[in-house]
Amino acid sequence: MKKIILENSWKEKLLEEFNKDYMRSLSEFLRSEKSKNKIIFPPGNKIFHAFNLTKFEDVKVVILGQDPYHGHNQAHGLSFSVEEGIRPPPSLKNIFKELESDLGMKQPGHGNLEKWCCEGVLLLNSILTVEKNMPASHANMGWERFTDAILSILNNLKKNIVFILWGKKAQEKGHFLDTNRHLILKSAHPSPYSANNGFLGSRPFSKTNDYLSSNNIKVIDWDLN
């Protein structure tokens, strides 16, 4: 991880975190896994992709995911997103279904959410790496502590962020977020197993823009077409 290039505004905020023992252990764990020829997603140069696309000062919204997609070529460092040419997974299809229902936006023909990042949406996973075909294989190795630190920095240093927490795990992770400083939107996860239990019909996109607008913050253009 030492070779990773991190955008300056985040590097400044996270330097202390990178120097902690748990991050050194995490780095050693990843090196050890690679030395055993295990395939790790996303590729090394995309692990911090979310931070490189959305500078600290530009963050208006955080969409919190769990761990990266574990299929071939799916993960590229952004929660719920896949690169163009890769078929959108079921959770992402449900996100697009809700986007269409909420804002009337036609569902895109791809699953790449980078445009949202450029609008100020931090697409943050709780865990930033995974072994191929092994969901949650890098849980409890240190990433959760690192991403807690990111949420804490945003919570304490910024105001009027919209935190979108889909599913129980995201909601548990965001338990300390300040509801007086920020808007916390909670619903079921967009996974096919739970989307009908409160995700579909939750209107997160319009609620986000209503809140930003009411605080004189430029709204997000959610249209991916």
N, C-alpha and C positions, 0 to 999 in steps of 0.2 A: 504493500500500500504506500510505501514511501515515495514511489515514482508517480503517484497520482497527482495530477495537476488540479488544484481546486481554485475556483473563482475567488478573487481577493477578498470580497466583503465577507464571505463565509470563512475563508482561511483565518482571517483576523479574529472572528468570533470563536472558532473551534480549535485554535492552536493549542490551547491548554488541554483540551479533551484528547487530542491526538498524542499528547505527551504522557497520558496516564497509563498505568500498568495494564489495565484491561484492554486498551487499544493495541498495546504492544503484543499482548497474548493473542488477540484476534488476528493480528497481522501474521504472527508465527503460525497460527492454526491454518490460515489460508495458504501460506507458503507450503506447509506440510502436506495439505490436501492436494495441491497442484503437483508436488514432487511424487505423489502416488499415482499421477496421471488421471486424477479425477477431473471431470469436466465441471467447471463452475460457471454459473450464470449470475448476472450478466458478465460480458467480457470485462477485464480489468479497467479498460479506459472508459467504461460506461457505469461503473459502480456509483460514482458521484455525479452522474449526468443531470439529475434533477437540480442540484445546486449550481451547476454550471449554466443551466438555462434560465434559472430564476434567481437573480441576485437577492441578497438579504433585504436590501432597501425596497425592492420591488414586490415583495410578497404581500398579497392581499387575501389569498385563500390557500388553505392547506387541505388536500384530500389525502387521507391517511389509509394506506393499504397494509397488508400483512407481510408476506415475503414474496420475492419475485416469482414470476412464472417459471416453471422448471422444465418446460419443453424446449426443444431445439429452436434456437433463433428467436424465441419469444421476448425474453426480458431485455430491456435496454435502459434500465436505471430509473424508470418512471412508474409509479404505481398505476396499475390497471392498463397501461399502454403497451402496444406492440408496434414494431416498425412496419412501414408500408410493405405490402406484399405478403404479410403474415395474417392468417385468418383471425379476426377478433374472437377471443375466448367468450364463453357464455356470459360471464359477469359483465364484460365490456358491452356485449350486445344489449344487455338489460339497461346499462347506463345510457346507451344511445336511444333505447326505447323510451326511457324516462325523459331524456332531453327533447325528444320529438313531442311527447305528450305535454311536457311542461312549457316549452317555448315555441312549439310548432316548427322546430328545425328538422329538416330532412336528415335522415340517418346517413352518415358518410360512408363511402365505399372502402374505407381503410380504418385501422385502429390506432393510428399514431396521434397521440395527444400533445405533441411538442408545441403546437400553436397555443394551447392553454398555458403552458409554462411561460411563453413569451408575453402572455397577458397578465402574469402575476400569480399563477396558480402553482404552488409547490406540490408536486406529485410525489409524496413521501411514503416509502414503505417502512415498516417497523424494523424489518430485517433486510439488509441490503445485498445479501448473496445467498445462493442456494446451489446444491449439487444437482446435476442433471437427473431428472425423473425421481427426485427425492424431496417432496415437499416438506418444508420446515426442518430440513437437515442442518441448517445453520442457526437454529433457534438456541438461545441460552449460551451463545458464544461471545456475547458482548455488544452485538448490534443494537439490541433493545435499549441498553444503557446509553449508547451514543445517540440514538434517535430521541430518547427521552430528553437528553440535553438540548437537542435542537428545538423540540417543542417548548421546553422551558425558556430558552433564549427568546424565542418568538413571543411567548406569552408575557414575559417580563419587559422586553425592550420595545415592543410595538403595541399599537392600539388598533382596535376595529378590524381585526383579522376575522375571517370566517373559517372556522375549523369544521370540516365535514367528516363526521365519524360514522362510517357504515359498518354495522355489525358489532357484536359484543366485545370482540377483542380490541377494536379501535376505540370503543367507548371506555373500556377499562384503562387503556393506555392514556387517554385524554382526561382522566378523572380530575387532574389538578388544574386544568385550564380555567382561567378567570372569566366567569360569565358576565361580570360587570364591565370588563375591558373589551371583550370579544363576543362574537356570535358563535354558539356551538350548535351545529345541526346534527341531530342523531336520527338514524333510522336503521331498519334491517339492512343486511348486506345485499348487494346486487346479485349474489350467486343464485343460480336457478333453484337451490334448495330453500332459499329464504326470501327471494325478491317479492313474492306475493304476500309476505307477512308484514308489509309496511314500507318496503323500498319503493315499489311502483306506486306512483301517486303522491310521493313525499315532496315533490317539487323543489329540490335543493337548488336548482340553477336560478329560478326566478327569486327564491327567498334570498339567495346570496346577493343578487343584483339589487334587490329592494333595500337590503341592509347597507350595501356599499353606497348606493345613491343617497340614502337618508343621512349618511355621514360625509357627503360631498366627496366621495372617492369614485374615480372613473370605473364604470361597471365592466364586467368581463364579457368579451365577445366570444360566446361559446360555440359559434358556428364553425365546424371543421370542414365544410365543403369549399 
